[in-house]
Amino acid sequence: MKSFDALVIGAGAGGLFTAARLTHHGYRTLVVERLDRVGGRASTHDIDGFKVNNGAIVIEVGGITEQTFQEVGAKFDVRRANPPILYRIGGKDMDVTGGGWGMLLSKLTRQGAKLLGGLGAAREDSGLPDAELSTADWIRRYTKNESVHGVFRNMCGSVFAVSSEELPARVFLTYFTRKSAFKKFGFCPDGTIGIWRALADVVTAGGGEVWLDSEVRRLTVDAGRVTGAVVARDGQDTEVACRFAVSDVGPAATVTLAGEEHFSEEYLTSVRRGDRPCAMISVNFASRERLVEAPGLLSFASTRRMCYVANFTATCPEMAPEGWHLYVGTAVPQPAVGDFDEAAETELLMADLRDQIPGFDRARILSTVVTRDGWPPQRAVAGFDLPNTTPVPNLWNVGDAVKEYANGGTTACAETAKLVVEQILRHHPVGVAAEPTGAPREH
């Protein structure tokens, strides 16, 4: 039986951030991924020479993500889009990067001062609204302006994959007034998969292993602790041993792998309650004409559903065959949590693309992708995440179901990975074979 210090289930963003950090600290790490490639819901597929992303498309620079790459010695091949985002307001594409909220609101309405005051007040805890208030209802306190509501709705969709009706205002305000707020980002010229391959290379270069086309069938639990796993690989089941395990497949799936009998009823109830995946719809399209001038993202004040269009080839021409431009238009359906009419919501996105992108009808549609249910853009709505610890003391969750409060996307996955690895370093020091006696059952 092969033995490792760390077993990481899933080679998505959270799993690979964690595995690279663990390897960097000296843990022998095994990553098991059921798909044929790394990246999970932030990976890339080749479609006739186009590098088409299947989920996360932009990577934040200058924050915890880039810091992780620097710490573990991985190549961070991300080209910044400058300006990162333009807003289409009244038919004009505007760069408000230097002017912040004040400039954005001044372009949308003459009555932006009150809303600007509310945003400023939210920098202090006393200025945050009740947890139950939605972002849309919070904005309604200040304005009925449809363009203002449209921009905020599309901000919520772009970062959190839900509408402003579904996102708590506290989450939105905390993120945009106190966190990085995704101000600087770019694209990987290999498609988003490129940065995950760089992290996987750290694992293998450090003596670890990454098993693709392999699936953890179950975790073995003895005396309340994970001792290993049964992995389906090359057509047969293989047993592996580990000191601890980290799961990037979401708390619900993690419970199934370990067995419900190893978790308290209270924890199981919280997992069921928190299992609220959201949804997105994306249309990947290409054209020999340049259809979008924005070098990064183009967001909108007045659309039915579409949150943004991304222009990949302005910064990364390698993502398309020579002479082609590559784009994606993305929408959040209504509702984003729960059931929705997939065909009708997709048609609303197509209508937005036809309205907003002259020449779209002549473009080549590469794929139309709906991410939802078991393969969502985010496994939990921000603000409703579970803790990263579990009642099994040497089993953790990472990824976008256990985000820190008011964070989202791959940035949140990088943050959670750092926090979990810090706990592992305390409770399972490198090179200590035997577990400490009296180790706490919950961290």
Buried (B, 14 or more C-beta within 10 A) or exposed (E): EEEBBBBBBBBBBBBBBBBBBBBBBBBBBBBBBBBEBBBBBBBBBEEEEBBBBBBBBBBBBEBBBBEBBEEBEBEBBBBBBEBBBBBBBEEEBBBBBEEEBBBBBBBBBEEBEEBBEBBEBBEEEEBBBEEEBBBBBBBBEBBEBEBBBBBBBBBBBBBBBBBBBBBBBBBBBBBBBEBBEBBBBBBBBBBBBBBBBBBBBBBEEBEBBBBBEBBBEBBBBEEEBBBBBBBBBEEEEBEBBBBBBBBBBBBBBBBEBBEEEBBEEEBBEBBEEBBBBBBBBBBBBBBBEEBBEBBBBBBBBBBBBBBBBBBBBBBBBBBBEEEBBBBBBBBBBBBBBEEBEEEEBBBBBBBBBEBBBEEBEEBEEBBBBBBBEEBBBBBBBBBBBBBBBBBBBBBBBBBBBBBBEBBBBBBBBBBBBBBBBEBBBEBBEEEEEEBEEEEEBEB
